[in-house]
Amino acid sequence: MSRENRIDARFGELRGENKAAFVAYICAGDPSLDRSLDIMHALDRAGADIIELGVPFSDPMADGIVNQMAAHRALEAGATTRGVLDLIRRFREASETPIVLFTYMNPVYTYGFERFHADAAAAGADGILLLDLPPEEAKRNEELTDAHDLRHIRLIAPTTPERRVPELAGTSEGFIYYVSREGVTGEQTSLAEGIDRNVAAIKAHTDVPVVVGFGISTPEQAAEVARASDGVVVGSAIVRRIEAHGGDDDLAGQVEGFVKPLVEGAKSV
């Protein structure tokens, strides 16, 4: 890595403050790329530590219906992979908040795997989470290992075999995304059981921060997860607000107003 990574720097700052990170997910281009830029700045103002930016894709198999429809709206509005990278460049004109690209192999390979990583890093992205790239496959292919200054984020889930956890933890960069429940993304009325125990089991194998997502939608839930981990991820709950207020002039303000209490919940412990 040729430059200090913003993800590492942010977690270093949070560690010094004894605070958990708040990671906010949106789908780039929903409802348009211009309005996504406004939303990203709103997330910044609300106190998000990291922004996860979904690259819209026609077959987002790991996503629930809320995020699937966001990707569909973005594609219908004309969002492209190049447009997403341009969105990051525009955001970087005013903010240094870390950005993680949340995507699948198909759009990356369509763009060109190595070129995508190089262009994303040059645009100002800091990490990438390739949902359908098993680490074993990455080890077999040299082209899948050069991240061009992007941290490769790994997923670990409750269904991950115990024997695989050390390898996944050992090859993670930036942070580990612990999926707190089985299934696809989406809001839940209650948190999954055993989050604190499962996070502790992962942290036994790595010093990389562990953040927890899937189903978090209230300040109380954010606070509970923050007590057990290094960070909280909220996605579907934010995307649902974007869907509900997509036609409002004050869409960014609606998102900021919703996210700020979630950030305060995560930071309250």
Backbone hydrogen bonds, N-H to C=O, Kabsch-Sander energy under -0.5 kcal/mol:
donor,donor_aa,acceptor,acceptor_aa,energy
9,A,5,N,-2.3
10,R,6,R,-2.5
11,F,7,I,-2.4
12,G,8,D,-2.1
13,E,9,A,-2.2
14,L,10,R,-2.5
15,R,11,F,-2.5
16,G,12,G,-1.7
17,E,13,E,-1.3
18,N,14,L,-0.7
18,N,15,R,-0.8
19,K,14,L,-2.4
21,A,230,D,-2.4
23,V,21,A,-0.5
23,V,232,V,-3.5
24,A,22,F,-0.5
24,A,50,I,-2.4
25,Y,234,V,-2.5
26,I,52,E,-2.2
28,A,26,I,-0.6
28,A,54,G,-2.2
30,D,27,C,-1.7
36,S,32,S,-2.0
37,L,33,L,-1.7
38,D,34,D,-1.4
39,I,35,R,-2.3
40,M,36,S,-2.7
41,H,37,L,-2.0
42,A,38,D,-1.8
43,L,39,I,-2.6
44,D,40,M,-1.9
45,R,41,H,-2.4
46,A,42,A,-2.1
47,G,43,L,-0.7
47,G,44,D,-1.1
48,A,43,L,-2.5
49,D,22,F,-2.3
50,I,22,F,-1.6
51,I,98,P,-2.6
52,E,24,A,-3.1
52,E,50,I,-0.5
53,L,51,I,-0.6
53,L,100,V,-3.2
54,G,26,I,-3.1
54,G,52,E,-0.6
55,V,102,F,-2.1
61,M,59,D,-2.0
63,D,60,P,-1.8
68,Q,64,G,-2.5
69,M,65,I,-2.5
70,A,66,V,-1.4
71,A,67,N,-2.1
72,H,68,Q,-2.1
73,R,69,M,-2.7
74,A,70,A,-2.4
75,L,71,A,-2.5
76,E,72,H,-2.6
77,A,73,R,-1.8
78,G,75,L,-1.4
79,A,74,A,-2.5
84,V,80,T,-2.0
85,L,81,T,-2.0
86,D,82,R,-2.2
87,L,83,G,-2.1
88,I,84,V,-1.9
89,R,85,L,-2.0
90,R,86,D,-2.3
91,F,87,L,-2.3
92,R,88,I,-2.4
93,E,89,R,-0.6
93,E,90,R,-0.9
94,A,91,F,-1.8
95,S,91,F,-1.3
100,V,51,I,-2.5
101,L,127,G,-2.6
102,F,53,L,-2.3
103,T,101,L,-0.6
103,T,129,L,-2.4
108,V,104,Y,-1.0
109,Y,105,M,-3.1
110,T,106,N,-2.4
111,Y,107,P,-1.7
112,G,108,V,-1.8
116,F,112,G,-3.3
117,H,113,F,-1.9
118,A,114,E,-2.3
119,D,115,R,-3.0
120,A,116,F,-2.9
121,A,117,H,-2.3
122,A,118,A,-2.3
123,A,119,D,-2.0
124,G,120,A,-1.1
125,A,120,A,-2.6
126,D,99,I,-2.8
127,G,99,I,-1.4
128,I,151,R,-2.9
129,L,101,L,-3.3
130,L,128,I,-0.6
131,L,103,T,-2.6
131,L,129,L,-0.9
133,L,130,L,-1.5
137,E,134,P,-0.6
138,A,134,P,-1.8
139,K,135,P,-2.0
140,R,136,E,-0.9
141,N,137,E,-0.7
141,N,138,A,-0.9
142,E,140,R,-0.5
144,L,141,N,-1.8
145,T,142,E,-1.7
146,D,142,E,-0.6
147,A,145,T,-0.8
150,L,147,A,-1.5
151,R,126,D,-2.5
153,I,128,I,-2.3
153,I,151,R,-0.8
154,R,175,F,-0.7
156,I,177,Y,-2.2
160,T,157,A,-1.7
164,R,161,P,-1.8
165,V,161,P,-0.9
165,V,162,E,-0.6
168,L,164,R,-2.5
169,A,165,V,-3.0
170,G,166,P,-2.3
171,T,167,E,-1.4
172,S,169,A,-0.9
173,E,152,H,-1.8
175,F,173,E,-2.4
176,I,209,P,-2.9
177,Y,154,R,-2.9
178,Y,176,I,-0.8
178,Y,211,V,-3.5
179,V,156,I,-2.9
179,V,177,Y,-0.7
180,S,178,Y,-0.7
180,S,213,G,-2.2
185,T,62,A,-1.1
188,Q,215,G,-1.3
195,I,192,A,-0.6
198,N,194,G,-2.6
199,V,195,I,-2.7
200,A,196,D,-2.0
201,A,197,R,-1.7
202,I,198,N,-1.7
203,K,199,V,-2.6
204,A,200,A,-0.9
205,H,202,I,-2.1
206,T,203,K,-0.7
211,V,176,I,-3.0
211,V,209,P,-0.5
212,V,231,G,-2.2
213,G,178,Y,-2.0
222,A,218,T,-2.4
223,A,219,P,-2.3
224,E,220,E,-2.1
225,V,221,Q,-2.5
226,A,222,A,-2.3
227,R,223,A,-1.6
228,A,224,E,-0.6
228,A,225,V,-1.2
229,S,225,V,-0.7
229,S,226,A,-0.6
230,D,210,V,-2.9
231,G,210,V,-0.7
232,V,21,A,-2.7
233,V,212,V,-2.7
234,V,23,V,-2.5
238,I,235,G,-0.8
239,V,235,G,-2.6
240,R,236,S,-2.5
241,R,237,A,-1.1
242,I,238,I,-1.9
243,E,239,V,-2.4
244,A,240,R,-2.4
245,H,241,R,-2.1
246,G,242,I,-0.6
246,G,243,E,-0.7
248,D,245,H,-2.0
251,L,248,D,-1.1
254,Q,250,D,-2.3
255,V,251,L,-2.2
256,E,252,A,-2.7
257,G,253,G,-2.5
258,F,254,Q,-1.6
259,V,255,V,-2.6
260,K,256,E,-2.3
262,L,258,F,-0.7
263,V,259,V,-2.5
264,E,260,K,-2.5
265,G,261,P,-2.2
266,A,262,L,-2.3
267,K,263,V,-2.0
268,S,264,E,-0.6
268,S,265,G,-0.9
